[in-house]
Amino acid sequence: MNGLCFQISNWILIVEENKLCRQGREVTVEPRLVNLLSFLAQSPSEVFGREELIEHIWDGAIVSDQVVTQSIFELRKILKDGRVDCERFIATVPKRGYRLVADTVELTCDDARKLITESKNADEIVDDEKTTDIDTELDYEQAITVFPAGPLTRAVTHISKHAAAEEAKSDTKLTFLQRYKLQLFDSFLLSVLICIIVLCTYVQAKPEITRSLDTQVIEFSYCASQKSDKTSEYLADGISQKLMNDVLTLSNYRVQLKKTDFTTGILPGKLVSVRIDKQLGLSYLDINYRNNASNRIIFSKQYLISGDEMYDSLQKASSDLMVALRINPTPKQLDYVMKDLPEDQDLLTKLIIANHYTNQVDPKLFMQGIDLFEDILSVEPTNGLVLAERYIAYNVLSSLSLSDEFVNEIKRSSADLLENNSYEGNKVLAAREYEALALQALLQGHELKANNLITLAGKSRRSSIYYIIVGKLAELTGNLDSAGDAYTQAFYIDTSIETYQLSSNLAFHSNLERMAIFMYRAMNSRAIKLV
């Protein structure tokens, strides 16, 4: 496409320089957007679908529809140049695609540069005329203005003139006392004027900030595509949690699960969204990373997860996301975040969906997640990660329901956990296994062992359950401030009723109104229903 030039309405597009010019202004445009605009300009008024645009502009690469939509949005924004009432440039044809509707003429490079030069010269002439008109108007205003226009200044001037007139009328000079009174009154008016100006300047200069961004916070969310089913939605939720834990393990970023829409306060600087999309009977994992500070999509990629591709695709997606976030893990670290994940497609799918169910407050849905853990263990009975997940899940369900119904299941899962993976100081476990063993030691009254285990878990990652266990151990030592800080941090990661209830009821009851007053007030007491 190099060497092409177009006149699109009052814009001149020079493709080889990646520039748009209009009325003396030059705008440098991304090559991707230049290629898209020049492609549309070669066939003005012709409708192009998303697939056709992807084929010609992105060379058939696998990109989501959102990337095309974002590119069209950015082009429209550049062409409008901040004007609200300007003509349309690119029109959307429902269910078909996009077309260029502005007047378009193909130019040679010489003609394009000639038009740009003429536009600049015309602007300089207009600017000179405007400057001359302004100078003439200022001279005229100075000629007809005989006193200042401000009310208070006019009052001071009027008083001085009135005093002079009275003095001339009476043909006598003002006494010293009279002059002193007039000067004192003038000084008072001037002081009031200065105070008003200073006060108005201070009030106008003071910003009112209701929201700010924290670039070290990443929010993870998931969504369902229009063609996906419930299973795909559950997979998207489970994978978003998996990627969030990977970021916790491999970086110093702080993370949040998107469960609450914050309208004020500090907002996350980065957003990672996960979606499962269905195309031609195949399932694809669609990951998007947006930087809120620049409001740009930094990373967007699809991965095939049908057949036996899920394990490899999860590993590749995690590695690619780390690169996009400028995290540089070693191959050993990347292997660690995949530790004990089943490589079998069916078992891995069950594990991911189980993580979705065990993030629900409904006991029936929660129990479905535990049942999936049991299914996996029937095939891989020595899988330490799944044993840990099942043990934590039973304790969480018991704490949320405030019931002794699951005592036998907790004892059985606890025995299986110890039998399979008794703690050894030189053995490296997954972070979830350390958390499960620390919770087990806490419930059995072994505080020192629980502290050692949760410290090992924190070296890998710090999840919400990690902070809750840390808070419980701090309470047992009488350090209520540290306990409140830990519970608040858990609530920050996973802002939900479940986290509040776990902080209150896991292992033993904690008085959050006393230790974590912010967390207590953040939850509407009428909405806290212990299921």
Backbone torsions as a table, in degrees:
resi	resn	phi	psi	omega
1	MET	NA	-5.9	-178.1
2	ASN	-62.3	148.1	-179.9
3	GLY	90.6	-8.5	180.0
4	LEU	-85.4	145.3	173.9
5	CYS	-139.2	143.9	-179.5
6	PHE	-137.7	147.8	167.7
7	GLN	-104.8	112.1	-178.7
8	ILE	-111.8	101.8	-172.8
9	SER	58.5	-120.8	179.2
10	ASN	-100.6	14.3	176.5
11	TRP	-99.8	146.5	171.6
12	ILE	-113.3	120.7	179.7
13	LEU	-101.9	120.8	174.4
14	ILE	-110.5	105.8	-169.8
15	VAL	-67.6	-45.6	-173.8
16	GLU	-67.2	-21.3	178.3
17	GLU	-100.7	-1.5	-178.2
18	ASN	54.2	47.9	-175.6
19	LYS	-132.1	147.1	169.1
20	LEU	-118.6	131.2	-177.0
21	CYS	-123.9	142.0	178.4
22	ARG	-159.1	121.8	173.5
23	GLN	50.5	49.8	176.5
24	GLY	83.4	-3.8	179.5
25	ARG	-101.4	144.8	175.9
26	GLU	-123.4	130.5	-179.7
27	VAL	-121.5	122.0	175.9
28	THR	-83.7	128.2	-173.2
29	VAL	-118.4	147.1	177.9
30	GLU	-59.0	142.4	-179.8
31	PRO	-55.8	-36.4	179.8
32	ARG	-60.7	-42.6	-179.1
33	LEU	-72.7	-34.3	177.7
34	VAL	-64.9	-44.2	178.7
35	ASN	-61.6	-39.7	180.0
36	LEU	-65.8	-45.0	-178.0
37	LEU	-67.8	-41.3	-179.9
38	SER	-67.6	-33.4	176.5
39	PHE	-64.1	-42.8	178.0
40	LEU	-67.9	-34.9	-176.6
41	ALA	-71.9	-24.2	179.3
42	GLN	-69.9	-23.6	178.1
43	SER	-134.8	69.0	-177.7
44	PRO	-61.4	145.7	179.7
45	SER	73.1	-3.2	176.7
46	GLU	-88.8	138.0	-176.3
47	VAL	-88.5	131.1	178.2
48	PHE	-120.9	128.9	177.0
49	GLY	-78.9	167.7	-179.1
50	ARG	-61.4	-40.5	-178.5
51	GLU	-62.9	-39.5	-179.5
52	GLU	-68.1	-38.7	177.9
53	LEU	-65.8	-41.5	178.3
54	ILE	-62.4	-40.5	-178.3
55	GLU	-63.6	-40.8	-175.0
56	HIS	-89.5	-36.8	-173.5
57	ILE	-91.3	-41.4	-178.2
58	TRP	-101.4	12.7	177.6
59	ASP	55.0	35.9	175.8
60	GLY	76.1	10.2	179.3
61	ALA	-64.9	156.1	179.7
62	ILE	-80.4	102.7	175.6
63	VAL	-129.7	156.3	-178.3
64	SER	-81.9	163.0	176.5
65	ASP	-61.0	-27.8	-177.7
66	GLN	-64.8	-31.6	178.9
67	VAL	-65.7	-41.7	177.8
68	VAL	-64.9	-45.6	179.5
69	THR	-59.6	-42.7	179.0
70	GLN	-64.1	-38.6	179.8
71	SER	-66.2	-42.9	177.1
72	ILE	-61.6	-42.1	179.4
73	PHE	-60.4	-44.5	-179.3
74	GLU	-66.0	-38.9	177.3
75	LEU	-61.7	-46.2	179.4
76	ARG	-59.7	-40.3	-178.7
77	LYS	-64.2	-41.8	179.9
78	ILE	-66.8	-44.1	-176.8
79	LEU	-67.9	-34.6	178.1
80	LYS	-70.8	-27.8	174.5
81	ASP	55.8	39.4	176.7
82	GLY	81.0	0.8	-179.2
83	ARG	-91.0	132.6	-176.7
84	VAL	-85.3	-37.9	-171.6
85	ASP	-100.8	25.4	-178.4
86	CYS	-86.4	172.6	-178.0
87	GLU	-70.6	163.9	176.0
88	ARG	-80.9	148.3	177.1
89	PHE	-111.7	-52.2	-178.2
90	ILE	-118.7	122.0	-177.8
91	ALA	-102.6	147.0	175.4
92	THR	-96.3	124.6	176.2
93	VAL	-100.2	110.6	-173.9
94	PRO	-52.6	133.1	175.8
95	LYS	63.4	11.4	178.3
96	ARG	-126.2	-48.8	-179.9
97	GLY	152.4	-137.2	-173.8
98	TYR	-133.7	153.2	174.5
99	ARG	-148.3	150.9	178.4
100	LEU	-84.9	119.9	-174.6
101	VAL	-107.0	-10.1	179.5
102	ALA	-74.2	155.4	177.1
103	ASP	-61.2	125.6	-173.1
104	THR	-130.3	133.5	178.7
105	VAL	-134.2	131.0	176.4
106	GLU	-80.8	134.5	-175.5
107	LEU	-123.9	158.7	166.8
108	THR	-80.3	162.0	-179.1
109	CYS	-62.2	-37.8	179.8
110	ASP	-65.3	-44.0	178.7
111	ASP	-63.3	-39.4	-179.5
112	ALA	-63.2	-44.9	-179.8
113	ARG	-68.6	-33.1	177.2
114	LYS	-64.3	-42.6	177.3
115	LEU	-63.3	-39.2	179.4
116	ILE	-64.4	-43.0	179.4
117	THR	-63.4	-44.7	178.5
118	GLU	-61.1	-38.6	179.4
119	SER	-64.3	-41.4	178.8
120	LYS	-63.6	-44.0	-179.8
121	ASN	-62.4	-39.9	179.9
122	ALA	-64.8	-38.3	179.1
123	ASP	-65.7	-38.6	180.0
124	GLU	-64.6	-39.9	179.1
125	ILE	-63.6	-43.4	179.5
126	VAL	-62.8	-40.1	-179.8
127	ASP	-64.0	-40.4	178.8
128	ASP	-63.5	-43.0	179.5
129	GLU	-62.4	-41.3	-179.8
130	LYS	-64.8	-39.3	-179.8
131	THR	-63.8	-41.7	178.6
132	THR	-63.2	-44.2	179.5
133	ASP	-61.6	-40.6	-178.6
134	ILE	-66.0	-42.4	179.3
135	ASP	-62.4	-40.7	179.6
136	THR	-63.0	-42.8	179.9
137	GLU	-65.1	-37.7	179.0
138	LEU	-65.5	-42.5	178.7
139	ASP	-61.6	-40.9	-179.6
140	TYR	-64.9	-41.6	-179.7
141	GLU	-66.1	-38.4	178.9
142	GLN	-66.2	-30.7	-178.9
143	ALA	-71.2	-34.5	-175.2
144	ILE	-97.4	-6.6	-178.9
145	THR	-91.6	119.1	-176.6
146	VAL	-107.4	-13.6	175.6
147	PHE	-153.5	159.2	-177.6
148	PRO	-59.4	151.9	-175.6
149	ALA	-86.8	-16.8	-177.4
150	GLY	-67.6	138.8	-176.4
151	PRO	-61.5	-46.1	-177.2
152	LEU	-69.3	-41.0	178.1
153	THR	-64.4	-39.2	177.5
154	ARG	-62.4	-36.2	179.5
155	ALA	-65.3	-43.5	178.3
156	VAL	-61.4	-45.3	179.9
157	THR	-62.5	-40.1	-179.2
158	HIS	-64.1	-40.8	-180.0
159	ILE	-64.1	-43.0	-179.9
160	SER	-63.4	-43.2	179.0
161	LYS	-65.0	-38.8	179.9
162	HIS	-64.4	-39.4	179.3
163	ALA	-65.3	-41.6	179.5
164	ALA	-64.4	-38.5	179.1
165	ALA	-66.0	-42.1	179.1
166	GLU	-63.2	-40.2	179.3
167	GLU	-63.3	-41.8	-179.3
168	ALA	-68.5	-36.7	-178.1
169	LYS	-66.8	-42.9	-177.5
170	SER	-83.4	-11.7	180.0
171	ASP	59.0	29.1	178.1
172	THR	-129.8	153.7	178.9
173	LYS	-86.0	146.9	176.3
174	LEU	-68.8	144.8	178.0
175	THR	-73.9	168.0	179.5
176	PHE	-62.1	-39.9	-178.8
177	LEU	-65.3	-39.9	179.5
178	GLN	-65.8	-41.9	177.9
179	ARG	-64.2	-39.3	-179.7
180	TYR	-62.5	-41.6	179.7
181	LYS	-64.2	-42.5	179.5
182	LEU	-64.3	-42.7	179.1
183	GLN	-66.0	-37.6	178.3
184	LEU	-64.7	-41.2	178.5
185	PHE	-66.0	-40.0	176.6
186	ASP	-62.1	-41.9	179.7
187	SER	-64.5	-36.6	179.5
188	PHE	-64.9	-46.7	179.1
189	LEU	-62.1	-40.0	179.2
190	LEU	-65.3	-38.4	178.8
191	SER	-65.1	-41.3	177.8
192	VAL	-62.4	-43.2	179.7
193	LEU	-60.2	-44.1	-179.8
194	ILE	-64.2	-42.2	179.4
195	CYS	-62.2	-41.8	179.8
196	ILE	-64.3	-42.6	-179.8
197	ILE	-63.5	-45.0	-179.5
198	VAL	-63.4	-42.9	-179.1
199	LEU	-64.3	-44.8	179.1
200	CYS	-63.4	-39.8	179.1
201	THR	-64.4	-40.2	-179.4
202	TYR	-66.6	-43.2	-178.5
203	VAL	-65.8	-40.4	-179.0
204	GLN	-71.6	-31.6	-177.1
205	ALA	-80.0	-17.8	-177.8
206	LYS	-78.9	113.2	-177.0
207	PRO	-76.6	150.2	174.4
208	GLU	-111.5	101.1	-176.5
209	ILE	-103.4	120.1	178.4
210	THR	-102.4	-21.0	-180.0
211	ARG	-143.3	147.7	174.6
212	SER	-144.1	163.4	-176.6
213	LEU	-104.6	140.9	171.2
214	ASP	-111.7	107.8	-174.8
215	THR	-70.7	-9.4	178.8
216	GLN	-95.3	6.5	179.1
217	VAL	-110.8	130.6	177.8
218	ILE	-116.0	126.8	177.3
219	GLU	-101.3	130.4	180.0
220	PHE	-107.8	134.5	179.5
221	SER	-143.2	167.5	176.8
222	TYR	-138.5	158.1	177.9
223	CYS	-149.1	160.1	-179.8
224	ALA	-103.7	135.1	174.7
225	SER	-76.3	165.4	-176.3
226	GLN	-65.4	-27.8	-176.7
227	LYS	-93.1	-5.1	-173.2
228	SER	-87.1	162.0	177.4
229	ASP	-104.8	-175.3	-178.4
230	LYS	-62.4	-39.2	-180.0
231	THR	-59.9	-41.1	178.6
232	SER	-64.2	-38.2	178.2
233	GLU	-64.5	-42.5	179.2
234	TYR	-65.9	-38.1	177.0
235	LEU	-62.5	-42.4	179.7
236	ALA	-61.2	-40.8	178.4
237	ASP	-63.8	-48.9	-178.9
238	GLY	-62.6	-39.9	179.8
239	ILE	-68.8	-36.9	177.4
240	SER	-62.4	-37.9	176.4
241	GLN	-67.0	-38.2	179.5
242	LYS	-64.0	-45.7	179.2
243	LEU	-64.6	-37.8	177.7
244	MET	-61.7	-43.5	178.3
245	ASN	-66.1	-33.5	176.6
246	ASP	-63.2	-43.8	178.8
247	VAL	-63.6	-40.8	177.1
248	LEU	-59.7	-39.9	-176.3
249	THR	-74.2	-37.2	-169.2
250	LEU	-101.6	-0.8	-175.8
251	SER	-148.4	178.5	176.6
252	ASN	-101.0	8.9	177.0
253	TYR	-64.9	150.1	169.7
254	ARG	-96.1	148.6	-173.0
255	VAL	-128.1	158.8	175.5
256	GLN	-140.7	145.2	167.6
257	LEU	-92.4	132.1	-178.2
258	LYS	-77.2	96.3	174.3
259	LYS	-122.2	-15.8	-177.1
260	THR	-134.7	138.1	175.7
261	ASP	-92.3	109.7	179.2
262	PHE	-84.7	127.3	-179.6
263	THR	-94.7	-20.1	177.8
264	THR	-137.8	172.5	177.2
265	GLY	93.9	-157.7	-177.2
266	ILE	-91.1	123.2	-178.1
267	LEU	-102.3	155.2	-179.7
268	PRO	-65.9	140.9	-179.6
269	GLY	-82.0	-16.1	-177.6
270	LYS	-135.9	143.9	-179.9
271	LEU	-126.0	129.6	175.1
272	VAL	-119.9	119.0	-179.6
273	SER	-114.6	142.7	-177.4
274	VAL	-121.9	136.2	179.2
275	ARG	-144.9	143.0	173.1
276	ILE	-103.6	124.5	-176.0
277	ASP	-117.4	142.6	178.1
278	LYS	-104.0	127.1	178.0
279	GLN	-140.4	117.7	177.1
280	LEU	53.9	41.5	176.9
281	GLY	80.6	-0.1	179.6
282	LEU	-109.9	151.3	179.9
283	SER	-103.1	134.6	179.5
284	TYR	-124.5	141.1	173.3
285	LEU	-91.7	119.7	-176.8
286	ASP	-110.5	116.2	-178.1
287	ILE	-117.0	129.5	177.2
288	ASN	-125.8	135.7	176.2
289	TYR	-122.2	119.7	-179.3
290	ARG	-115.2	135.0	174.4
291	ASN	-91.6	115.5	-177.2
292	ASN	-69.1	-28.3	-177.6
293	ALA	-65.0	-41.2	179.2
294	SER	-101.7	-6.3	-178.3
295	ASN	55.4	43.1	-179.9
296	ARG	-125.5	147.8	173.7
297	ILE	-82.5	115.1	-176.7
298	ILE	-88.6	-33.8	-173.9
299	PHE	-142.5	131.5	177.2
300	SER	-150.1	120.1	-176.2
301	LYS	-154.0	150.9	177.8
302	GLN	-114.0	146.3	179.3
303	TYR	-132.9	134.8	176.8
304	LEU	-74.2	127.3	179.2
305	ILE	-122.6	9.2	176.7
306	SER	-81.4	166.3	-179.9
307	GLY	69.2	-127.6	178.4
308	ASP	-111.8	29.0	-172.8
309	GLU	-94.2	-6.3	-169.7
310	MET	-64.6	-47.1	-176.8
311	TYR	-59.7	-51.0	-179.4
312	ASP	-64.6	-37.4	-179.6
313	SER	-68.2	-38.0	177.0
314	LEU	-63.4	-42.5	179.4
315	GLN	-64.1	-42.7	179.6
316	LYS	-68.6	-40.6	-179.9
317	ALA	-63.5	-41.9	178.5
318	SER	-62.6	-43.7	179.4
319	SER	-64.4	-43.9	-179.2
320	ASP	-65.1	-39.6	179.8
321	LEU	-65.5	-38.4	177.9
322	MET	-61.7	-41.3	178.8
323	VAL	-63.2	-42.9	179.8
324	ALA	-63.4	-33.9	179.2
325	LEU	-85.9	4.0	-179.1
326	ARG	61.8	38.9	172.0
327	ILE	-103.2	133.1	-175.5
328	ASN	-118.3	76.7	179.6
329	PRO	-75.9	156.7	174.7
330	THR	-82.1	160.8	175.8
331	PRO	-55.9	-33.8	178.9
332	LYS	-65.4	-39.2	178.5
333	GLN	-67.7	-38.5	178.4
334	LEU	-65.9	-35.5	176.3
335	ASP	-68.2	-32.9	-177.8
336	TYR	-65.3	-39.1	-178.2
337	VAL	-70.9	-15.2	176.4
338	MET	-99.3	5.8	-174.7
339	LYS	-60.1	129.4	175.9
340	ASP	68.0	6.6	173.0
341	LEU	-72.3	130.6	179.5
342	PRO	-62.2	134.5	177.9
343	GLU	-83.1	-18.8	176.7
344	ASP	-67.2	131.4	-175.1
345	GLN	-57.9	-46.5	-176.4
346	ASP	-65.9	-44.3	-179.2
347	LEU	-68.1	-38.9	179.0
348	LEU	-65.9	-39.2	176.8
349	THR	-61.5	-42.9	178.8
350	LYS	-63.0	-40.2	-180.0
351	LEU	-64.3	-42.3	-179.0
352	ILE	-67.4	-41.9	178.7
353	ILE	-67.8	-35.1	177.0
354	ALA	-60.5	-37.3	177.8
355	ASN	-64.9	-30.3	174.2
356	HIS	-67.2	-48.6	-177.1
357	TYR	-64.1	-39.5	-178.2
358	THR	-77.1	7.7	172.9
359	ASN	-109.1	15.0	-179.5
360	GLN	-106.5	154.1	180.0
361	VAL	-90.1	-18.6	179.0
362	ASP	-71.6	120.3	-177.4
363	PRO	-58.1	-36.0	-179.1
364	LYS	-65.7	-44.3	177.5
365	LEU	-66.4	-40.2	179.8
366	PHE	-60.0	-41.2	-178.4
367	MET	-66.6	-29.5	176.6
368	GLN	-62.8	-35.9	176.4
369	GLY	-65.4	-41.9	178.0
370	ILE	-64.0	-39.4	177.7
371	ASP	-60.6	-37.3	177.5
372	LEU	-66.6	-37.9	174.2
373	PHE	-59.6	-42.5	179.3
374	GLU	-62.6	-39.6	178.8
375	ASP	-62.1	-41.8	-179.5
376	ILE	-65.9	-42.3	-178.0
377	LEU	-68.8	-22.8	175.4
378	SER	-67.4	-22.6	177.8
379	VAL	-99.2	-41.0	179.0
380	GLU	-122.2	77.1	-173.6
381	PRO	-66.7	-15.8	-178.0
382	THR	-106.9	15.6	179.0
383	ASN	-72.8	107.7	-174.8
384	GLY	-63.1	-37.1	-179.2
385	LEU	-64.2	-45.6	-177.9
386	VAL	-69.9	-36.2	175.4
387	LEU	-60.7	-41.9	178.7
388	ALA	-66.4	-42.9	178.8
389	GLU	-60.7	-43.3	-179.0
390	ARG	-64.7	-42.2	-178.9
391	TYR	-64.0	-46.6	178.9
392	ILE	-63.4	-40.8	-178.0
393	ALA	-61.4	-43.3	178.9
394	TYR	-62.9	-40.8	179.3
395	ASN	-68.8	-37.5	178.1
396	VAL	-66.0	-44.7	-179.7
397	LEU	-62.6	-40.2	178.2
398	SER	-64.1	-38.5	-179.8
399	SER	-71.5	-37.1	-179.5
400	LEU	-71.4	-35.1	-177.0
401	SER	-92.5	-9.3	-178.2
402	LEU	50.8	49.1	-175.2
403	SER	-132.9	150.2	175.1
404	ASP	-93.9	14.4	-174.8
405	GLU	-64.3	-26.9	-172.4
406	PHE	-106.3	21.6	-178.1
407	VAL	-60.8	-47.1	-177.7
408	ASN	-64.6	-40.0	179.2
409	GLU	-65.8	-36.6	178.6
410	ILE	-66.0	-42.7	179.0
411	LYS	-63.7	-42.3	-179.1
412	ARG	-65.4	-46.3	-179.8
413	SER	-67.8	-30.8	176.8
414	SER	-66.8	-43.0	179.1
415	ALA	-64.4	-41.8	178.6
416	ASP	-63.4	-38.1	-179.5
417	LEU	-64.1	-45.1	179.7
418	LEU	-68.6	-41.6	-178.7
419	GLU	-63.5	-39.4	-176.8
420	ASN	-79.1	-34.1	-168.6
421	ASN	-146.3	66.2	176.4
422	SER	-66.2	140.2	-171.5
423	TYR	-68.6	131.3	172.9
424	GLU	-130.1	140.8	-173.9
425	GLY	-63.5	-29.6	-176.6
426	ASN	-98.9	7.2	-178.6
427	LYS	-97.5	128.6	-179.6
428	VAL	-90.2	121.9	179.7
429	LEU	-113.7	166.3	171.7
430	ALA	-68.7	151.8	-177.6
431	ALA	-57.1	-37.5	-179.2
432	ARG	-64.7	-34.0	178.4
433	GLU	-67.8	-41.4	176.2
434	TYR	-60.4	-41.7	179.9
435	GLU	-63.3	-42.4	179.7
436	ALA	-64.7	-43.3	179.3
437	LEU	-67.2	-35.6	177.1
438	ALA	-66.0	-42.1	177.1
439	LEU	-63.2	-40.1	178.3
440	GLN	-61.8	-45.3	178.6
441	ALA	-64.7	-37.4	177.9
442	LEU	-62.1	-46.4	-179.2
443	LEU	-66.7	-27.2	179.3
444	GLN	-89.5	-0.1	176.5
445	GLY	86.0	10.5	179.1
446	HIS	-93.5	80.8	-172.0
447	GLU	-67.2	-41.4	-178.9
448	LEU	-63.1	-44.2	178.2
449	LYS	-64.1	-41.1	178.5
450	ALA	-62.4	-40.1	177.9
451	ASN	-63.0	-43.1	179.5
452	ASN	-63.3	-42.7	-177.5
453	LEU	-68.2	-43.2	-178.0
454	ILE	-70.9	-26.6	173.9
455	THR	-65.8	-40.9	176.9
456	LEU	-65.0	-38.5	177.0
457	ALA	-62.6	-40.9	-178.1
458	GLY	-67.7	-21.0	177.1
459	LYS	-70.5	-24.1	179.3
460	SER	-94.0	-49.7	179.9
461	ARG	-161.2	163.9	-179.5
462	ARG	-130.1	92.9	-178.3
463	SER	-88.7	-179.9	179.0
464	SER	-65.7	-40.3	179.4
465	ILE	-66.6	-31.3	175.4
466	TYR	-60.6	-48.8	-177.5
467	TYR	-67.0	-33.1	178.1
468	ILE	-65.8	-43.5	178.0
469	ILE	-64.4	-40.7	176.8
470	VAL	-60.1	-41.9	178.6
471	GLY	-63.6	-40.4	178.9
472	LYS	-63.6	-42.9	179.3
473	LEU	-66.4	-36.6	177.2
474	ALA	-65.6	-37.3	176.6
475	GLU	-61.0	-42.0	-177.8
476	LEU	-64.5	-24.7	176.8
477	THR	-92.0	-0.4	178.8
478	GLY	85.9	5.0	179.9
479	ASN	-89.8	82.3	-174.5
480	LEU	-71.3	-30.6	178.5
481	ASP	-64.5	-45.3	178.3
482	SER	-64.6	-36.8	178.4
483	ALA	-63.4	-45.0	178.5
484	GLY	-62.3	-39.5	177.3
485	ASP	-61.9	-42.4	-178.3
486	ALA	-65.8	-44.4	179.2
487	TYR	-63.2	-39.6	179.5
488	THR	-65.0	-38.0	178.3
489	GLN	-66.9	-38.7	176.0
490	ALA	-61.8	-41.0	179.4
491	PHE	-67.4	-31.4	178.2
492	TYR	-67.1	-41.2	-179.3
493	ILE	-69.0	-45.7	-177.3
494	ASP	-128.7	86.8	-176.3
495	THR	-78.7	93.4	-175.9
496	SER	-155.5	163.9	176.0
497	ILE	-63.1	-35.6	-179.4
498	GLU	-59.4	-44.5	179.9
499	THR	-63.8	-39.8	177.9
500	TYR	-61.3	-45.7	-178.2
501	GLN	-68.1	-37.9	177.6
502	LEU	-65.1	-43.0	177.6
503	SER	-59.5	-34.2	-178.4
504	SER	-80.0	-36.6	-166.1
505	ASN	-119.3	-13.3	-176.8
506	LEU	-65.7	128.5	178.4
507	ALA	73.1	-52.8	176.0
508	PHE	-158.5	165.5	-176.1
509	HIS	-76.8	136.4	177.4
510	SER	-121.5	137.1	-179.4
511	ASN	-87.0	90.8	-177.0
512	LEU	-69.4	-25.8	178.2
513	GLU	-63.0	-28.4	-179.6
514	ARG	-89.7	-38.4	-172.4
515	MET	-96.1	-35.8	-175.2
516	ALA	-130.4	70.2	-173.1
517	ILE	-64.2	-35.1	178.4
518	PHE	-62.7	-46.2	179.9
519	MET	-63.7	-39.4	-179.8
520	TYR	-63.9	-43.5	-177.8
521	ARG	-74.2	-27.3	-179.6
522	ALA	-66.6	-27.2	-179.6
523	MET	-92.8	128.8	175.2
524	ASN	-71.2	117.2	-174.3
525	SER	-59.4	-28.2	179.0
526	ARG	-72.1	-19.7	-178.4
527	ALA	-90.9	-9.6	-178.2
528	ILE	-85.6	101.9	-178.7
529	LYS	-118.3	111.6	-179.5
530	LEU	-74.6	116.0	-174.2
531	VAL	-86.2	NA	NA
